[in-house]
């Protein structure tokens, strides 16, 4: 099911020196790490924790596909904001969307998407339990604004 009007959450943090490369810009793979930070916060802000699903149900949300389009560089100590939404759900698949901005200018640095398959411990596809599906649907139905989360600047 595609989400017609996705609800976006927001997570902000400062770029750490270790995330930059020899040219002084954020190494490209770190954007995928930032997507994970945004996705984890999205889930937490909607009453869902990965660890709970792993521990209680033996299920995992495995990345099957990732895409990132880079628009502008980020540099050490820039304040960045990762905006995350759930774009689509299917019985065994979740699709998250991301936008990364330099703040306070709101300059878009990157945008992307990850596709996830729900699996058991052995990696076999499984259906997302209804209680989790409902948390995602409820979050996706919310309209307007962002839910904010700040990750400590380091």
C-alpha positions as CSV (number, residue, x, y, z in Angstrom):
1,X,0.0,0.0,0.0
2,X,1.5,3.3,-1.0
3,X,1.1,6.1,1.5
4,X,-0.6,9.0,-0.2
5,X,0.3,11.7,2.3
6,X,3.3,10.4,4.4
7,X,4.0,11.7,7.8
8,X,7.6,12.9,8.2
9,X,9.7,12.8,11.4
10,X,12.8,14.7,11.9
11,X,16.1,13.9,13.6
12,X,18.9,16.5,14.0
13,X,22.6,16.3,14.9
14,X,26.0,17.8,14.1
15,X,28.4,16.2,11.6
16,X,31.2,14.5,13.5
17,X,34.8,14.9,12.3
18,X,35.1,11.1,11.9
19,X,32.3,11.3,9.3
20,X,34.3,13.4,6.9
21,X,36.9,12.4,4.3
22,X,40.2,13.7,3.2
23,X,38.5,16.5,1.3
24,X,36.6,17.7,4.4
25,X,33.2,16.6,3.3
26,X,31.0,13.8,4.7
27,X,31.9,10.5,3.3
28,X,29.1,9.3,1.0
29,X,28.4,6.1,2.9
30,X,27.6,8.0,6.1
31,X,24.3,9.2,4.5
32,X,23.1,5.6,4.7
33,X,24.1,5.5,8.4
34,X,22.1,8.7,8.8
35,X,19.1,7.1,7.1
36,X,19.3,4.3,9.7
37,X,19.3,6.9,12.5
38,X,16.3,8.6,10.9
39,X,14.5,5.2,10.4
40,X,15.2,4.1,14.0
41,X,13.9,7.4,15.4
42,X,10.8,7.2,13.1
43,X,10.0,3.8,14.6
44,X,10.5,5.0,18.2
45,X,8.4,8.1,17.6
46,X,5.6,5.8,16.5
47,X,5.8,3.5,19.5
48,X,7.9,0.7,17.8
49,X,11.4,-0.5,18.6
50,X,13.4,-2.8,16.4
51,X,14.8,-4.6,19.4
52,X,11.3,-5.5,20.7
53,X,10.4,-7.2,17.4
54,X,13.7,-9.1,17.3
55,X,13.5,-10.2,20.9
56,X,9.8,-10.9,21.2
57,X,9.0,-12.1,17.7
58,X,12.3,-13.3,16.2
59,X,11.7,-11.0,13.3
60,X,14.0,-8.6,11.5
61,X,13.7,-5.7,9.1
62,X,16.4,-6.4,6.5
63,X,17.5,-3.9,4.0
64,X,16.9,-5.2,0.5
65,X,17.6,-2.1,-1.5
66,X,19.1,1.4,-0.8
67,X,19.3,4.4,-2.9
68,X,20.8,7.9,-2.2
69,X,21.0,10.9,-4.5
70,X,23.5,13.5,-3.3
71,X,22.7,17.2,-3.9
72,X,25.3,19.1,-1.9
73,X,28.2,18.4,0.5
74,X,28.0,18.4,4.3
75,X,31.0,19.3,6.3
76,X,32.3,18.9,9.9
77,X,30.0,20.5,12.5
78,X,27.2,21.3,10.1
79,X,23.8,20.9,11.7
80,X,21.9,18.3,9.6
81,X,18.4,17.2,9.8
82,X,17.2,13.8,8.5
83,X,13.6,13.7,7.6
84,X,12.1,10.2,7.4
85,X,8.7,8.9,6.2
86,X,7.1,5.5,5.5
87,X,6.3,5.6,1.8
88,X,4.7,2.2,1.4
89,X,3.8,-1.0,3.2
90,X,3.1,-4.5,2.0
91,X,2.6,-7.7,3.8
92,X,6.4,-8.4,4.0
93,X,7.9,-5.1,2.8
94,X,8.4,-1.6,4.2
95,X,9.6,1.3,2.1
96,X,11.1,4.4,3.9
97,X,11.9,7.7,2.3
98,X,14.6,10.2,3.5
99,X,15.6,13.8,3.0
100,X,18.7,15.2,4.5
101,X,19.1,19.0,5.0
102,X,21.7,21.4,6.2
103,X,20.2,23.6,8.9
104,X,19.2,26.3,9.4
105,X,19.5,27.1,5.7
106,X,17.3,24.0,4.8
107,X,19.6,23.3,1.9
108,X,18.8,19.7,0.7
109,X,22.0,17.6,0.9
110,X,20.6,14.3,-0.2
111,X,17.4,12.3,-0.7
112,X,16.9,8.6,-0.8
113,X,14.9,5.5,-0.1
114,X,15.3,2.1,1.5
115,X,13.3,-1.1,0.9
116,X,13.1,-3.6,3.7
117,X,11.9,-7.2,3.9
118,X,10.6,-8.7,7.1
119,X,12.4,-12.0,7.8
120,X,12.8,-14.5,10.6
121,X,16.1,-15.4,12.2
122,X,17.1,-17.6,9.3
123,X,16.4,-14.9,6.7
124,X,13.1,-16.3,5.4
125,X,10.5,-13.7,4.5
126,X,7.6,-13.4,7.0
127,X,4.6,-11.2,7.3
128,X,4.8,-8.1,9.5
129,X,2.7,-8.9,12.7
130,X,-0.5,-6.9,12.8
131,X,0.4,-5.0,15.9
132,X,3.5,-3.5,14.2
133,X,1.6,-2.9,11.0
134,X,-1.0,-0.9,12.8
135,X,1.7,1.3,14.5
136,X,3.2,2.0,11.0
137,X,-0.2,2.7,9.5
138,X,-1.2,5.0,12.4
139,X,2.0,6.9,12.0
140,X,1.6,7.2,8.3
141,X,-1.9,8.6,8.6
142,X,-0.8,11.5,10.8
143,X,-0.7,14.8,8.8
144,X,1.2,18.1,9.2
145,X,4.5,19.1,10.6
146,X,7.4,17.0,11.9
147,X,8.0,15.1,15.1
148,X,11.4,16.3,16.3
149,X,14.2,14.2,17.8
150,X,17.7,15.5,18.6
151,X,20.7,13.2,18.6
152,X,23.5,14.6,20.8
153,X,26.0,16.6,18.9
154,X,29.5,15.2,19.3
